[in-house]
Amino acid sequence: MELLIKETLEKLLSILGISFTGIKITKEAENAYYTEIETDNTSLLIGWHGETIASVQHLLKCLLWKQGAESKTQVIVDVDGYKKRQEESVIRLAERKADYASANQKEIKLPPMNAYFRRKIHLHLAESEKFKDLVTTDSVGEGDQRQVRIIPK
């Protein structure tokens, strides 16, 4: 699967006219892969608030599925650690808000975010030794306005 991801991503970037110096793929779990693109055009590939890299990731997933990859195969495409830094920032925000919700016994809603980051927050707070007995989470809202709600226990 790693070879299929690499070859497909190389073709996609070539078609889009985006130069790159390398692609590293790490298998994180069954059917889950983390792909890091090395490029001198970091800001071009990331785009405004990560829109370009999100689009590249979506196109890559669609192309992989057309080539026979399982529909539950997850591929995260990153550039210069951008998504890792975003993920860490969102987790820190969730932890601060979970502390506040627990201490004040008040429900907190986080800003709207995509499904990937909502899932990371749900899993992190549910599995964290510090927070699993203090708060629970769910998602509320529709579409682009979907938010994580942190509820004190």
N, C-alpha and C positions, 0 to 999 in steps of 0.2 A: 504494500500500500504506500509506503514512503516513496518508492520510486515513481509510482503513478502520480502522487501529489506533486513531487518535484518537477516531473516532466510537464504536467498540466500547468502548473504555476509559471514555469519558464516560458511556455508558449503564450500564456495569457499576458504576462508582462511584456513580452516581445511585441505582441499584437497591439498593446496599449502604448507602445513606444517608451516604456519606462526601463531605463538601464539599471542593472543590478550587478553586484560583484559576487554574490553567493546566496544560497538558500540552505538553511539548517532546519532539519525536521527532527522533532523529538516525540516519541510515542509516550503519552502521559498516562493512558489507561487503555483498556480495550475499546477500540473504535474512537479514540480521542487523540488528536495530534496537535502539537504546537509547532508552528512554522515561523521562523524568523528570516526576514529578507534583509540582506546586507546591501546597502545602496548609498551613493553619494547624494541622491535626491530624496532625502528623508522627508522634508516638508512637503514636497510634491506628492509623494506616495501616501503620506498620512492624510493630507488634505485638511480642510476646515473642520475642526473638532472631530477628526478621525473618520469623516464621511467617505473619503476615497478608499482608505484601507478597508473599511466596512463593506464597501461595494466590491472591492477585489475579493474579499473573503466570500461574499455571497456568490459571486460569479464562479469562483473556484469550486464551491460546494455543488452548485448546479452542474458544472462540467464533470465533476467526479461522479455524481449520481448518474449522469447520462452515460458514463463509461463503465457503469456497473457497480460502483461503490454502494454499500448498504446505506439506506436512508438515515440510519441512526449514527452514521459516521460523522464525527464532529472535527472540524479543522479550524483552529484559531490562527489567523495570519497576523503577524506583528512586524513592526519596523522599529529598529533601534530601541526596543523595550518599551515602546509607547503604551501598548495595552497592559503590560505588567505594571507599569507605573500608575496607570488609571485604576487598575484593579486594586492595588495597594491603597490608593487614595480613597476609593469607595469603601473599602473594608474599614479603614481608619474612621471615616465619617460614621459608618454604621456602629462601630464600637463606641464612639463618643455619644451618639444618640441613644444607644442601648443603655449606657451608664446613666444618662439623664432620665430616660424613661423609667428605669428601675428605681433610681433614687427619689424621683418625684411622683412615682406611681401615675404617670401620664403617658398616654398613647402618643407616639410620634410618627409622622409620615415623612419619608425621605423624598427628595425631589424625583420627578419622573426619570426613569432610566430604562435602558433596553433589557430584554429578557436575560441576557448573559450576566449582566451585573446584578440584577435582582436575584438570580439563582445563586450567584456567589455569596451574596449577603445572607440569604436564607440558610444555605449550607454552613457558612462560617459561624453564624450565631447559634445554630442548632447543635453544632459539633464542638463549640468552644467550651472548655471546662469552666471558664469564668461566666459565660452568658447563658448556657443551656438551661439552667435552673432559674434564671432571673427574668428572661423575656421569651416571647414567641413571636413569629412573624407571619404575615400573609401579604398578598398583593391585592391592591384595590385600583379601580379606575379602568379605563378603556384605551386601547391602542397606544399611541405615543405618550399618553398621560398616565400610564400605569405606574404605580408607586409601591414601594415596600412600606408596610405599616409595622412598626415595632410596638408590641403590646406587653406591658409588665405582667408578670404572673402573680 
